[in-house]
Amino acid sequence: MDHAKITTKKVLQRLFRLPLITVVIALVSFTIGHAQAPAQPLSVPGTSAILGQVDGVTIMAAVQAPSTQQTPLQIICVFEYTEGDIFNSPPALPRNVNGLVHVDDALKGMLTELRKSGRFAGHALETLLIMPPEGSMPAKRLLIIGLGDRNKFNAELMTSVGRIEMREALRLGVTSYSHASDLKDAGIDSPTGTVAVNIIKGAIEAYETETFLKNRSLTSFQPMVSITMLAGPAYFQPAGDAIKSFITTRK
């Protein structure tokens, strides 16, 4: 008899010495407790992993805020502005784990000012390139990509986002960049794995097209070395697992 069966037997023996109502309550608690799988521990900030390689590009994941990520190019995504959208929690994530709020803080409110004023409307696939002031963020450049109307969001849009960011990265001459979708930060209950895969899928498709053109002397760029997908502690594992599965289909 294994340990689990011995433990259960001892519990039942003790229960049947108690009044009936106590036994019923205890049995319910015991059943529920054993039916629930233990919660998976959250990945701690700073955790990173190499997920694989496609077309010579290493795909990585990291638990890191875009405002603190060391990279030549940081990508973030925002929806069309609604009053206080990244600050109102819920549905937005709380300030302490909200990457968009951290970027806004690092830029001294400039992200909100650009959006609120309409200078950057955040229409689907609209882009804006910023050079963060020295000391504000480790990233040398910040590329903001619009996602349009939050009420019409579809995960397939992220494939186009992936294409755009890869092409912009190649034009800028960087050999690596980091991506933060920031959907959860903005309060969107998006499918984590699907979004992560679509971003990488779009980026690789764009890279293959650019390579096709380069091989025919129709463009030039430095080879991309790596892409780092940033994720919050709760989403690092599911995003990473989905991307790993996608990479295996490419081999």
C-alpha positions, 0 to 999 in steps of 0.5 A, spaced: 500 500 500 502 506 498 503 512 502 497 516 499 492 510 501 495 509 508 494 517 509 487 516 506 485 510 511 488 514 517 484 520 516 477 516 515 479 512 521 479 518 525 473 521 521 468 516 523 470 517 531 466 524 530 459 526 529 456 525 523 455 532 521 463 533 522 465 527 518 461 530 512 464 537 512 471 534 513 470 529 507 468 535 503 474 539 505 478 533 504 476 531 497 476 538 495 483 539 497 486 533 494 482 534 487 485 541 486 492 541 483 497 545 487 498 552 484 504 553 479 509 558 482 510 565 479 516 566 475 521 571 478 523 577 475 529 576 471 528 569 469 530 568 462 530 562 457 532 561 450 526 558 447 529 555 440 532 558 434 529 559 427 532 561 421 539 563 425 535 568 430 535 566 437 528 566 440 528 568 448 523 570 453 524 574 460 520 576 466 522 583 465 519 590 464 520 594 458 522 600 462 528 596 465 530 591 459 537 592 456 536 592 449 538 597 443 530 597 441 524 596 445 517 594 442 511 596 446 504 596 444 498 600 446 491 601 444 487 607 442 486 612 448 481 611 453 481 616 459 486 612 464 486 606 461 493 603 463 492 606 470 485 603 472 485 597 475 481 592 474 481 591 468 488 594 467 494 590 471 496 593 478 501 599 477 507 595 481 506 589 475 504 594 469 509 595 464 506 600 460 505 604 467 512 603 468 514 606 461 510 612 462 513 613 469 520 613 466 518 618 460 515 622 465 508 621 463 510 622 455 507 616 453 500 618 456 501 625 453 502 623 446 496 618 447 491 623 450 493 629 446 492 625 439 499 626 437 499 618 437 492 615 436 494 608 437 490 606 430 492 599 428 499 598 426 501 605 427 508 606 429 512 611 433 519 611 434 522 615 440 529 615 443 528 615 451 532 620 454 539 618 457 538 615 464 530 614 463 530 607 460 536 602 458 533 601 451 536 605 446 530 606 442 523 605 443 518 603 438 510 604 439 506 600 435 498 601 435 493 596 436 487 600 434 480 599 438 481 595 444 473 592 443 475 589 436 482 586 438 483 580 435 490 576 436 491 575 429 493 582 429 499 580 432 502 577 426 502 583 423 505 587 429 511 581 428 512 583 421 512 590 422 517 590 428 522 586 425 522 590 418 523 596 423 528 593 427 532 591 420 531 598 418 534 601 424 540 596 423 539 593 430 541 585 431 536 584 437 530 587 440 525 586 445 518 585 445 512 587 450 505 586 447 502 589 454 495 586 452 494 584 460 497 591 462 491 594 458 486 590 461 485 585 455 484 578 457 488 575 451 490 568 449 497 568 451 500 563 447 497 565 441 499 572 441 506 570 443 506 565 437 503 570 432 508 575 434 514 570 432 510 568 426 510 575 423 517 576 425 520 570 422 515 571 416 518 578 415 525 576 416 525 571 411 522 576 406 527 581 407 532 575 406 529 573 400 530 580 397 537 581 400 539 574 396 537 578 390 541 584 392 534 588 393 536 590 400 541 590 405 541 589 413 545 586 418 543 579 420 538 579 426 541 575 432 535 575 437 528 577 439 526 577 446 519 576 448 518 580 455 512 577 459 510 578 466 511 572 472 504 569 470 505 569 463 512 567 462 511 559 462 505 559 458 508 564 452 514 560 452 511 553 452 507 556 446 513 559 442 517 552 443 511 548 440 511 553 434 519 552 433 518 545 433 513 545 427 519 550 423 524 544 423 
